Amino acid sequence: MPKETVEVTATWKPIPYDIKMNDGGTNHSATPNPATFGQTVTLHWGTRPGFGFVSWELITPKGLEITNNSFSMPAEAVEVTVVWLEGKLAFRFDDEQ
């Protein structure tokens, strides 16, 4: 060791983690992808002819919460599956309430 004081500076770089989406071959996306810890990731389910989007099924990591198609990126990769319902979805609105 030198007799003089030595100054050392550490430079940290965020680690990017991937978001894997399983969905039966549609044009899905996650933005951003890859993402770093703490970033807000938004999931987009795309379209699948003859099917309606139902929900996201979280594969990994356990306990991650997806709210309004978004989540805060954990310090590990994420895997989700798009859940589809075959057929058309119909909604009825009663405007007299």
N, C-alpha and C positions, 0 to 999 in steps of 0.2 A: 504494500500500500504506500502511496506517496505520503509525504509529511504534510502536504497542503490539503485543504478542504477540497473535495471533489463534488461537483454538482452534477446530478444525474436527473434527466427528465424522462418520464415514461409517457409514451404516446399510445392511447387506447383507440382501438377501432371496433365499432359495433360488429357483432357476428350476425350475418344474415341466415335466416332459417326459412326453409321451403314450406309452402302450403300445397298439399296434394289434394286434388278434388276428384272423386269418383262419381260419375253421373250417367253412365250409359251412352256416352258419345255425343253430348251436346256441346254447345259453345259457351261453357262456363268460364269464369275467371275470378281471381282474387286480386285485389289491388291494395297495397303493393304486394308483389310476389317475386322474389323473396322479401321478407320483412325482418326488421330487427326488433329486439326486445322492447316492449312498450308502445310500438307503433300501432295505430288503429288500422285493422285490416277489414275491408269491405268485400263481402262475397256477392257474386252475381251469378244467378242460376242459368241464364240463357234461355233457350227454348228447346222443346222436344216435341215434335209434331205428334198429336194425338194424346198428349199427356199434360197434366197441370202440376205445377210446383206445389208441394205440400210442406216440406221442412228440410232442415239440415240434420243429418245424423253425424254426431261427433265420433270419430274412431279413436284418435289420439290427439292430445293428452286427455286423460280423464279429468273431469271437473272444470274444463274450460267452458265459459258461458258465451253463447252466441246470442246477441240481442239486436233486433232490427237489422239482421244480416251483417253484423259487425262484431268484432272482438278485439281485445288488446293482445298483441302477440306475446306469447310466453317465450322463455329462453330455450325453446326446442321446436322441432318441426311439428306441423299440424296436419292432420288428415281428416277430411270430412267427405260424406257421401250426400248427394242430392237425392231426396226422396220424392218420387213422382207418383201420381195417381193416374191410371189409364182412363181416358175418356175426358169429356169436357166438364169443367166445374161451372156450376150455375149459382148465382147469388140472387136472393130476393130481398128487396128493400121495402119496408113498410113505412111510408112517409106520413102515416096518420097517427103516429105515436109521439 
